[in-house]
Amino acid sequence: AKWKEPAKDALDTLTLNAIDLKPLDAFTQLDYMPFDPAIKRTCSTIRAPDGSVFKVTKGAPQIVLDLCKNKAEIEDAFNAKVVDLATRGIRALAVAKASKVGSEDASSTAGDTWEMMGILTFLDPPRPDTKSTIERAGHYGIEVKMITGDQQAIAIETCRVLGMGMNIVTPEDLPTGDQAIGSRVLGQDYGEIVESADGFAQVFPDHKFIIVEILRQKGWMCGMTGDGVNDAPALKRADIGVAVQGATDAACAAADIVLTAPGLSTIVTAILYSREIFQRMKNYVIYRIACTFQLLFFFFFAVTCMHPSLYWDGFDAKYFKMPVTALVIITILNDGCIISIAYDHVKASRKPEVWDLGQVFIVAIVAGSIALASSLILLDLGLDSHNPHGWFAKLGLEPLDYLQVQAMMYLKVSLSDFLTVFAARTHGPFFSRRPGLKLTIAAIVAMVTSTLLARYWPLPDMEGISWKLCALTWLYVIIWFIIQDVAKMIAYWCLFLTSTGFASQEREVADRKRQLQRSNRQSLTRESIRRGKKVGELVRPSTRMPSAPSDVAGAMTRIAELETVIADLKNSLRK
């Protein structure tokens, strides 16, 4: 018999410890139906000592009430009691007995005559860290919606305690499983309802899948948490399914992430880590494209357009080229900087990240073009160093031979590449966020090595340049790096103004509107908590408002209607 098994939860413990269990040995359990989330109840068929057979069921109050023969007589008092408990955050399970049964099958109700026996009450408060987790999620642009099979009043009270909005939708506003199968217009038909809701109550397992599907059809990146078998379809359908600690094997198999510790705060931490990783990947791509653009097009234009022999007869080379050894060293040192990007100091964005190759490509080309232009200009000045009226003469520098021009350009190209990583890693000025220690060390080592090689090149294919020219090359590169950084910021600014590579302005407006509505509902929540009010007391009559509703559903409807005048409502609440 079930009463001889160890207690599985707090309710079992309460029930089994409330009475002496020895008299129960005279009863025989004939059939047992475990809790089924589809019908939200469990049931047993029992034979009494006198030989009579009866059934006992325990489950969701509204489900058990529908079984009772005297539903019409007790419905009002029953619902009032359940709602009163719910407004205080107390959950309830109804218990009913069928003295007359149609069959011994516990899963069948045909021919059964059910009578309500009473209500089991219990508290199931959220974990202590749940509220702070939801607040952190909202801070980083994540909308949290609650999905529960509990009554609407319980869901509203839970949302109130957690500081969420209290617009709770019930299944009457959602499609059924048969309507949703294969439908491509769920987002179009039900998207506004689901997007504006703060939570969903009294749902069945198929509703969880439907809610996720509606959000995905509306273009949202959707995550789902769950622990039961009935959560598996929604976990599988969501973009990211998260099985919490203690989840069933089915839920773990369907999920993308399985938590091994209690609580949900790990999810927000994982989101922040993923955004930081995304930032580093994005910085790497911008840096890689910009450097490749500079190198490839510099040598292309240098070979095709810059002919050293045309600048000065003393240059033997018909085409400008750089030793292969120098190119290999640039590549090796570049790779060192690239590896260190994985350890860069980044800050998780306040909004979810999206891959936008158009934006990445435009910013990288702008940064690479500035570096390319500065390299071609310096090459022109170096090849023109024998001109008595050129810039080298005006600065009092000695004319360069061809091997020294190569060394100078090696230093310039190397420094430009290494400094580009600092411009690529931020949207604002390069100094707006400190770089990671390993990235800084890698860049310093690369730039110092390049400078020493330009000064003391050990091979005969290039000739080292003076310290003075090294210093002037550094100064030249830094000036152009600042120009490159400013050009990058202008590129981001122009992309933002034109919405190129960003979410459409219509979507931004819709998001702001929805966020304002949610913020308004959360403000009411915080005010009600501050005043110690119950859910049914959230709206009070005032000189600016018509009389307040007396029931929970009416209160929720009134809150939705008052969204447009929420500023006045807040002022009245503060008085």
C-alpha positions as CSV (number, residue, x, y, z in Angstrom):
1,A,0.0,0.0,0.0
2,K,1.2,3.6,-0.7
3,W,0.9,4.5,3.0
4,K,3.6,2.0,3.8
5,E,6.1,3.6,1.5
6,P,8.4,6.4,2.6
7,A,7.1,10.0,2.3
8,K,8.1,11.6,-1.1
9,D,7.3,15.2,-0.3
10,A,6.1,17.5,2.5
11,L,2.4,16.7,1.8
12,D,3.1,13.0,2.2
13,T,5.0,13.7,5.4
14,L,2.1,15.8,6.8
15,T,-0.6,13.3,5.9
16,L,1.3,10.2,7.1
17,N,2.2,11.8,10.4
18,A,-1.3,13.1,11.1
19,I,-2.9,9.8,12.1
20,D,-2.1,6.4,13.3
21,L,-1.4,4.3,10.2
22,K,-2.1,0.9,11.8
23,P,-5.9,0.9,11.1
24,L,-5.1,1.5,7.4
25,D,-3.7,-2.1,7.2
26,A,-7.3,-3.3,7.0
27,F,-7.7,-1.5,3.7
28,T,-6.5,-2.9,0.3
29,Q,-5.3,-0.8,-2.6
30,L,-6.8,-2.3,-5.8
31,D,-5.5,0.2,-8.4
32,Y,-3.4,3.3,-8.5
33,M,-3.0,6.1,-11.1
34,P,0.1,8.2,-10.5
35,F,-0.2,12.0,-10.9
36,D,-0.8,12.8,-14.6
37,P,0.1,16.4,-15.6
38,A,-2.4,16.1,-18.5
39,I,-5.3,15.7,-16.1
40,K,-3.7,17.2,-13.0
41,R,-4.7,14.6,-10.4
42,T,-3.8,11.2,-9.0
43,C,-6.3,8.5,-8.0
44,S,-6.5,5.3,-6.0
45,T,-9.1,2.5,-5.8
46,I,-9.5,1.1,-2.3
47,R,-11.3,-1.9,-0.8
48,A,-12.6,-1.2,2.7
49,P,-12.7,-3.9,5.5
50,D,-16.4,-4.3,4.9
51,G,-15.8,-5.3,1.3
52,S,-17.0,-2.0,-0.3
53,V,-14.9,-0.4,-3.0
54,F,-14.3,3.4,-3.2
55,K,-11.9,5.8,-4.9
56,V,-9.9,8.7,-3.6
57,T,-8.4,11.4,-5.8
58,K,-6.2,14.3,-5.1
59,G,-5.3,17.1,-7.5
60,A,-5.8,20.6,-8.8
61,P,-8.8,22.2,-7.1
62,Q,-10.7,23.2,-10.3
63,I,-10.1,19.7,-11.8
64,V,-11.4,17.8,-8.7
65,L,-14.3,20.2,-8.3
66,D,-15.5,19.4,-11.8
67,L,-15.8,15.7,-10.8
68,C,-18.1,16.3,-7.9
69,K,-21.8,15.7,-8.1
70,N,-22.6,18.7,-5.9
71,K,-20.4,21.1,-7.8
72,A,-23.2,23.7,-8.3
73,E,-23.9,23.8,-4.5
74,I,-20.3,24.2,-3.3
75,E,-18.6,26.0,-6.3
76,D,-18.9,29.6,-5.0
77,A,-17.8,28.8,-1.5
78,F,-15.1,26.5,-2.7
79,N,-13.6,29.0,-5.3
80,A,-13.8,31.8,-2.7
81,K,-11.8,29.8,-0.3
82,V,-9.2,28.7,-2.9
83,V,-8.8,32.3,-4.1
84,D,-8.5,33.6,-0.5
85,L,-5.7,31.1,0.1
86,A,-4.1,32.0,-3.2
87,T,-4.0,35.7,-2.4
88,R,-2.0,34.8,0.7
89,G,0.4,32.7,-1.4
90,I,-1.0,29.4,0.0
91,R,-1.4,26.6,-2.5
92,A,-4.3,24.1,-2.3
93,L,-5.0,20.6,-3.4
94,A,-8.5,19.2,-3.4
95,V,-9.4,15.8,-2.1
96,A,-12.5,13.9,-3.2
97,K,-14.0,10.5,-2.6
98,A,-16.2,8.4,-4.8
99,S,-18.3,6.0,-2.7
100,K,-20.1,4.7,-5.7
101,V,-17.7,3.5,-8.5
102,G,-18.3,2.4,-12.0
103,S,-15.2,0.3,-12.2
104,E,-12.0,-0.5,-10.2
105,D,-9.9,1.3,-12.9
106,A,-8.4,4.3,-11.1
107,S,-8.0,6.2,-14.4
108,S,-11.7,5.9,-15.3
109,T,-14.4,8.2,-13.8
110,A,-17.4,6.6,-15.7
111,G,-20.1,5.8,-13.3
112,D,-18.3,7.3,-10.3
113,T,-20.2,9.5,-7.9
114,W,-17.7,12.0,-6.4
115,E,-18.0,14.0,-3.2
116,M,-15.6,16.8,-2.1
117,M,-13.9,15.9,1.1
118,G,-11.7,18.9,1.7
119,I,-8.6,20.9,0.8
120,L,-5.0,20.3,1.6
121,T,-3.0,23.5,2.0
122,F,0.7,24.0,1.7
123,L,3.3,26.7,1.0
124,D,5.7,26.4,-1.9
125,P,7.5,29.7,-1.9
126,P,10.1,30.6,-4.6
127,R,13.8,30.0,-3.8
128,P,15.4,33.0,-2.0
129,D,17.6,33.7,-5.0
130,T,14.8,33.6,-7.5
131,K,13.7,37.3,-7.2
132,S,17.3,38.6,-7.6
133,T,17.8,36.2,-10.5
134,I,14.8,37.6,-12.3
135,E,15.9,41.2,-11.6
136,R,19.4,40.4,-13.0
137,A,17.8,38.8,-16.1
138,G,15.7,41.9,-16.7
139,H,18.7,44.1,-16.2
140,Y,20.3,42.3,-19.1
141,G,17.4,42.6,-21.5
142,I,15.8,39.2,-20.8
143,E,12.0,39.0,-20.4
144,V,11.0,36.3,-17.9
145,K,7.6,34.7,-18.2
146,M,6.2,32.2,-15.7
147,I,4.4,29.1,-16.9
148,T,2.6,27.1,-14.2
149,G,-0.3,24.7,-13.8
150,D,-1.4,26.4,-10.6
151,Q,-4.4,28.6,-10.3
152,Q,-4.3,32.1,-11.7
153,A,-4.5,33.7,-8.3
154,I,-1.5,31.7,-7.1
155,A,0.4,32.7,-10.2
156,I,-0.5,36.4,-9.7
157,E,0.6,36.3,-6.0
158,T,3.9,34.5,-7.0
159,C,4.6,37.2,-9.6
160,R,3.9,39.9,-7.1
161,V,6.3,38.4,-4.6
162,L,9.0,38.1,-7.3
163,G,8.5,41.7,-8.5
164,M,7.2,40.6,-11.9
165,G,4.2,42.0,-13.7
166,M,0.9,40.4,-12.9
167,N,-0.7,40.1,-16.3
168,I,-1.4,36.3,-16.1
169,V,-3.0,34.5,-19.1
170,T,-5.1,31.4,-18.7
171,P,-5.5,28.6,-21.3
172,E,-8.8,30.1,-22.5
173,D,-6.7,32.7,-24.4
174,L,-4.4,30.1,-26.0
175,P,-4.9,27.6,-28.8
176,T,-5.3,23.9,-28.0
177,G,-2.8,21.3,-29.1
178,D,-5.0,20.2,-32.1
179,Q,-5.2,23.8,-33.3
180,A,-1.4,24.4,-32.9
181,I,-0.1,21.2,-34.7
182,G,1.6,22.3,-37.9
183,S,0.3,25.9,-37.7
184,R,2.5,28.6,-39.1
185,V,0.3,31.5,-38.0
186,L,0.4,31.0,-34.2
187,G,2.7,34.0,-33.9
188,Q,0.5,36.1,-36.0
189,D,-2.7,35.1,-34.2
190,Y,-1.5,34.8,-30.6
191,G,1.8,36.7,-30.6
192,E,0.5,39.9,-29.0
193,I,-1.2,38.0,-26.2
194,V,1.9,35.9,-25.3
195,E,4.3,38.8,-25.7
196,S,2.3,41.1,-23.4
197,A,1.7,38.4,-20.8
198,D,3.9,38.2,-17.6
199,G,2.9,34.6,-17.0
200,F,0.6,31.7,-17.8
201,A,-1.5,29.8,-15.2
202,Q,-3.6,26.6,-15.2
203,V,-1.8,25.4,-18.3
204,F,-1.5,21.8,-19.5
205,P,1.7,20.3,-20.8
206,D,1.0,21.1,-24.5
207,H,0.5,24.7,-23.7
208,K,4.2,25.0,-22.7
209,F,5.2,23.9,-26.2
210,I,2.6,26.2,-27.8
211,I,3.9,29.2,-25.9
212,V,7.5,28.5,-26.9
213,E,6.4,28.1,-30.5
214,I,4.5,31.3,-30.6
215,L,7.4,33.3,-29.2
216,R,9.8,31.7,-31.8
217,Q,7.4,32.4,-34.6
218,K,7.5,36.1,-33.5
219,G,11.2,36.1,-33.9
220,W,12.2,35.8,-30.2
221,M,15.2,33.8,-29.0
222,C,13.5,31.7,-26.4
223,G,14.9,29.8,-23.5
224,M,12.9,27.3,-21.4
225,T,13.4,25.8,-18.0
226,G,11.8,22.6,-16.7
227,D,12.2,19.4,-14.8
228,G,9.5,17.0,-15.7
229,V,8.6,14.6,-18.5
230,N,5.8,17.0,-19.6
231,D,8.4,19.8,-20.0
232,A,10.5,17.8,-22.5
233,P,8.7,18.9,-25.7
234,A,9.0,22.6,-24.8
235,L,12.6,22.2,-23.7
236,K,13.4,20.5,-27.1
237,R,11.5,23.2,-29.1
238,A,13.1,26.2,-27.3
239,D,16.3,27.7,-28.7
240,I,17.9,26.9,-25.3
241,G,16.4,24.3,-23.1
242,V,17.6,24.2,-19.5
243,A,16.9,21.2,-17.2
244,V,17.1,22.2,-13.5
245,Q,18.7,20.1,-10.8
246,G,16.8,16.9,-10.2
247,A,15.1,16.9,-13.6
248,T,13.9,13.6,-15.0
249,D,15.9,11.8,-17.6
250,A,13.5,12.8,-20.3
251,A,13.9,16.5,-19.5
252,C,17.7,16.2,-19.3
253,A,17.8,14.4,-22.7
254,A,15.7,17.1,-24.3
255,A,17.6,20.0,-22.8
256,D,20.7,21.8,-24.1
257,I,21.9,22.6,-20.6
258,V,21.5,20.5,-17.4
259,L,22.0,22.3,-14.1
260,T,23.7,20.4,-11.3
261,A,23.2,22.8,-8.5
262,P,19.9,24.2,-7.0
263,G,18.5,27.5,-8.2
264,L,18.4,29.4,-11.5
265,S,21.0,32.1,-10.9
266,T,23.5,29.9,-12.9
267,I,21.5,30.6,-16.0
268,V,22.1,34.4,-15.8
269,T,25.8,33.7,-15.1
270,A,25.9,31.5,-18.2
271,I,24.2,34.2,-20.3
272,L,26.8,36.7,-19.2
273,Y,29.7,34.4,-20.0
274,S,28.2,33.7,-23.4
275,R,27.9,37.4,-24.2
276,E,31.5,37.9,-23.2
277,I,32.6,35.1,-25.4
278,F,30.5,36.6,-28.2
279,Q,32.2,40.0,-27.7
280,R,35.6,38.4,-28.0
281,M,34.6,36.5,-31.1
282,K,33.2,39.7,-32.7
283,N,36.4,41.6,-31.8
284,Y,38.5,38.9,-33.3
285,V,36.6,38.9,-36.6
286,I,36.8,42.7,-36.9
287,Y,40.5,42.6,-36.1
288,R,41.2,39.7,-38.5
289,I,39.3,41.3,-41.4
290,A,40.9,44.7,-40.8
291,C,44.4,43.3,-40.7
292,T,43.9,41.1,-43.7
293,F,42.4,43.9,-45.6
294,Q,45.4,46.2,-44.9
295,L,48.0,43.5,-45.7
296,L,46.5,42.2,-48.9
297,F,45.6,45.6,-50.4
298,F,48.8,47.2,-49.3
299,F,50.9,44.7,-51.2
300,F,48.5,44.8,-54.1
301,F,48.8,48.6,-54.5
302,A,52.5,48.7,-53.6
303,V,53.4,46.1,-56.3
304,T,51.1,47.5,-59.0
305,C,51.2,51.2,-58.4
306,M,54.4,52.1,-56.4
307,H,57.5,51.7,-58.6
308,P,60.7,52.6,-56.6
309,S,62.8,53.2,-59.8
310,L,60.4,56.0,-60.8
311,Y,61.0,57.8,-57.5
312,W,64.8,57.8,-57.7
313,D,67.3,56.3,-60.2
314,G,69.3,54.8,-57.3
315,F,66.6,52.3,-56.5
316,D,67.2,49.1,-58.4
317,A,63.8,47.5,-57.7
318,K,61.2,47.9,-60.3
319,Y,58.4,46.8,-57.9
320,F,58.2,47.3,-54.2
321,K,58.4,44.1,-52.2
322,M,59.1,43.0,-48.6
323,P,61.2,40.0,-47.6
324,V,59.3,36.8,-47.0
325,T,61.0,36.5,-43.6
326,A,59.5,39.8,-42.6
327,L,56.0,38.7,-43.7
328,V,56.3,35.5,-41.7
329,I,57.4,37.4,-38.6
330,I,54.4,39.7,-38.9
331,T,52.1,36.7,-39.2
332,I,53.6,34.9,-36.2
333,L,53.4,38.0,-34.0
334,N,49.9,38.7,-35.3
335,D,48.8,35.2,-34.3
336,G,50.1,35.8,-30.8
337,C,47.8,38.9,-30.5
338,I,44.9,36.9,-31.9
339,I,45.3,34.2,-29.3
340,S,45.4,36.7,-26.5
341,I,42.0,38.1,-27.6
342,A,40.4,35.1,-25.9
343,Y,41.6,36.5,-22.6
344,D,40.6,40.1,-23.2
345,H,38.6,42.0,-20.7
346,V,35.1,42.6,-22.0
347,K,31.8,43.7,-20.6
348,A,28.6,41.7,-21.2
349,S,26.2,43.8,-23.2
350,R,22.9,45.0,-21.6
351,K,20.9,43.5,-24.5
352,P,21.1,40.1,-26.2
353,E,23.7,39.9,-28.9
354,V,23.1,39.0,-32.5
355,W,25.5,38.1,-35.3
356,D,25.4,40.9,-37.9
357,L,28.0,40.3,-40.5
358,G,27.1,43.5,-42.3
359,Q,28.0,45.6,-39.3
360,V,31.1,43.6,-38.6
361,F,32.3,43.9,-42.2
362,I,31.7,47.6,-42.5
363,V,33.5,48.5,-39.3
364,A,36.4,46.2,-40.2
365,I,36.7,47.7,-43.7
366,V,36.7,51.2,-42.3
367,A,39.4,50.3,-39.8
368,G,41.4,48.5,-42.4
369,S,41.1,51.3,-45.0
370,I,42.5,53.8,-42.6
371,A,45.5,51.6,-41.9
372,L,45.9,50.9,-45.6
373,A,45.9,54.6,-46.5
374,S,48.4,55.4,-43.8
375,S,50.7,52.6,-45.1
376,L,50.6,53.7,-48.7
377,I,51.2,57.4,-47.7
378,L,54.3,56.4,-45.6
379,L,55.6,54.2,-48.5
380,D,55.2,57.1,-50.9
381,L,57.1,59.4,-48.4
382,G,59.9,56.9,-47.9
383,L,60.4,56.3,-51.6
384,D,60.4,60.0,-52.1
385,S,63.0,60.6,-49.4
386,H,65.7,61.6,-51.9
387,N,63.5,64.5,-53.1
388,P,65.2,67.7,-51.7
389,H,61.7,69.3,-51.5
390,G,60.0,66.3,-49.9
391,W,58.9,65.7,-46.3
392,F,62.0,63.8,-45.3
393,A,64.1,66.8,-46.2
394,K,61.8,69.2,-44.4
395,L,62.0,67.1,-41.3
396,G,65.8,66.9,-41.5
397,L,65.9,63.2,-42.1
398,E,68.6,61.4,-44.1
399,P,67.4,59.9,-47.4
400,L,66.7,56.2,-47.2
401,D,68.0,53.5,-49.5
402,Y,65.6,50.8,-50.7
403,L,66.4,48.3,-47.9
404,Q,65.8,50.9,-45.3
405,V,62.4,51.8,-46.8
406,Q,61.5,48.1,-46.5
407,A,62.5,48.1,-42.8
408,M,60.5,51.2,-42.2
409,M,57.4,49.8,-43.9
410,Y,57.9,46.5,-42.0
411,L,57.7,48.5,-38.7
412,K,54.8,50.5,-39.9
413,V,52.7,47.6,-41.1
414,S,53.5,45.6,-37.9
415,L,52.6,48.5,-35.5
416,S,49.3,49.3,-37.4
417,D,48.3,45.6,-37.2
418,F,49.0,45.3,-33.5
419,L,47.3,48.6,-32.6
420,T,44.2,47.8,-34.6
421,V,43.2,45.2,-32.0
422,F,42.7,48.0,-29.5
423,A,40.4,49.9,-31.9
424,A,38.5,46.8,-32.9
425,R,37.6,45.8,-29.3
426,T,35.3,48.8,-28.4
427,H,32.4,50.7,-29.9
428,G,33.6,53.9,-28.3
429,P,37.2,55.3,-27.8
430,F,39.9,52.6,-27.5
431,F,40.5,53.7,-23.9
432,S,36.8,53.3,-22.9
433,R,37.4,49.8,-21.6
434,R,40.7,48.6,-20.2
435,P,42.2,45.6,-22.2
436,G,43.0,42.3,-20.6
437,L,46.4,41.8,-19.1
438,K,47.4,39.0,-21.4
439,L,46.3,40.9,-24.5
440,T,48.3,44.0,-23.4
441,I,51.4,41.9,-22.7
442,A,51.1,40.1,-26.1
443,A,50.7,43.5,-27.9
444,I,53.6,45.0,-26.1
445,V,55.9,42.1,-26.8
446,A,54.9,42.1,-30.5
447,M,55.4,45.8,-30.9
448,V,58.8,45.9,-29.0
449,T,60.0,42.9,-31.0
450,S,59.0,44.6,-34.3
451,T,60.8,47.8,-33.3
452,L,64.0,45.9,-32.4
453,L,63.9,44.0,-35.6
454,A,63.4,47.2,-37.6
455,R,66.4,48.7,-35.9
456,Y,68.7,45.7,-35.9
457,W,67.5,43.5,-38.8
458,P,69.9,40.5,-38.8
459,L,69.5,39.4,-42.4
460,P,70.9,40.9,-45.6
461,D,67.5,41.3,-47.3
462,M,66.7,44.4,-45.2
463,E,68.7,47.1,-43.5
464,G,67.9,48.5,-40.1
465,I,66.8,52.1,-39.6
466,S,67.9,54.7,-37.0
467,W,66.3,55.1,-33.6
468,K,65.1,58.5,-34.7
469,L,63.3,57.1,-37.7
470,C,61.8,54.4,-35.5
471,A,60.5,57.0,-33.1
472,L,59.0,59.1,-36.0
473,T,57.4,55.9,-37.4
474,W,55.9,55.2,-34.0
475,L,54.5,58.8,-33.8
476,Y,53.1,58.5,-37.4
477,V,51.4,55.2,-36.5
478,I,49.9,56.5,-33.3
479,I,48.5,59.6,-35.1
480,W,46.8,57.4,-37.7
481,F,45.7,55.0,-35.0
482,I,43.7,57.8,-33.4
483,I,42.3,58.7,-36.8
484,Q,41.4,55.0,-37.2
485,D,39.6,54.9,-33.8
486,V,37.6,58.1,-34.6
487,A,36.6,56.7,-38.0
488,K,35.5,53.5,-36.3
489,M,33.2,55.4,-33.9
490,I,31.8,57.4,-36.8
491,A,31.1,54.2,-38.6
492,Y,29.2,52.8,-35.6
493,W,27.3,56.0,-35.2
494,C,26.3,56.1,-38.9
495,L,25.2,52.4,-38.7
496,F,23.1,53.3,-35.6
497,L,21.4,56.2,-37.4
498,T,20.6,54.3,-40.5
499,S,19.7,51.1,-38.6
500,T,22.0,49.2,-40.9
501,G,23.0,46.0,-39.1
502,F,20.7,46.7,-36.2
503,A,17.1,45.8,-35.3
504,S,14.5,47.7,-37.3
505,Q,13.2,50.9,-35.7
506,E,9.7,49.5,-35.6
507,R,11.0,46.5,-33.5
508,E,12.9,48.9,-31.2
509,V,9.7,51.0,-30.7
510,A,7.6,47.9,-30.0
511,D,10.2,46.6,-27.5
512,R,10.3,50.0,-25.7
513,K,6.5,50.0,-25.5
514,R,6.3,46.5,-24.2
515,Q,9.1,47.2,-21.7
516,L,7.3,50.4,-20.5
517,Q,4.1,48.4,-19.9
518,R,6.0,45.7,-18.0
519,S,7.8,48.4,-16.0
520,N,4.4,49.9,-15.1
521,R,3.1,46.6,-13.9
522,Q,6.2,45.9,-11.9
523,S,5.9,49.4,-10.3
524,L,2.4,48.4,-9.1
525,T,3.9,45.2,-7.8
526,R,6.5,47.0,-5.8
527,E,4.1,49.5,-4.4
528,S,1.7,46.7,-3.3
529,I,4.5,44.9,-1.5
530,R,5.6,48.2,0.2
531,R,2.0,48.7,1.5
532,G,1.5,45.0,2.3
533,K,-1.5,44.7,0.1
534,K,-3.0,41.5,-1.3
535,V,-3.6,40.9,-5.0
536,G,-7.2,41.8,-4.8
537,E,-6.4,45.2,-3.2
538,L,-4.0,46.4,-5.9
539,V,-6.5,48.9,-7.4
540,R,-8.3,51.2,-5.1
541,P,-10.9,53.8,-5.9
542,S,-9.8,57.4,-6.1
543,T,-11.0,60.7,-7.4
544,R,-9.2,60.0,-10.7
545,M,-10.5,56.4,-11.2
546,P,-13.8,54.6,-11.3
547,S,-14.6,52.1,-8.5
548,A,-12.2,49.3,-8.2
549,P,-13.1,45.7,-9.0
550,S,-13.6,43.2,-6.2
551,D,-12.3,40.1,-7.9
552,V,-8.9,39.1,-9.1
553,A,-9.7,38.8,-12.8
554,G,-11.4,42.2,-12.8
555,A,-8.3,43.7,-11.0
556,M,-6.1,42.4,-13.7
557,T,-8.3,43.7,-16.5
558,R,-8.4,47.1,-14.8
559,I,-4.6,47.2,-14.6
560,A,-4.3,46.5,-18.3
561,E,-6.8,49.3,-19.1
562,L,-4.8,51.8,-16.9
563,E,-1.6,51.3,-18.8
564,T,-2.1,54.5,-20.7
565,V,-2.5,56.6,-17.6
566,I,0.0,54.8,-15.4
567,A,1.8,58.1,-14.5
568,D,-1.2,59.4,-12.8
569,L,-1.7,56.1,-11.1
570,K,1.8,56.1,-9.7
571,N,1.3,59.6,-8.4
572,S,-1.8,58.6,-6.6
573,L,-0.1,55.6,-5.1
574,R,2.7,57.7,-3.7
575,K,0.3,60.0,-1.8
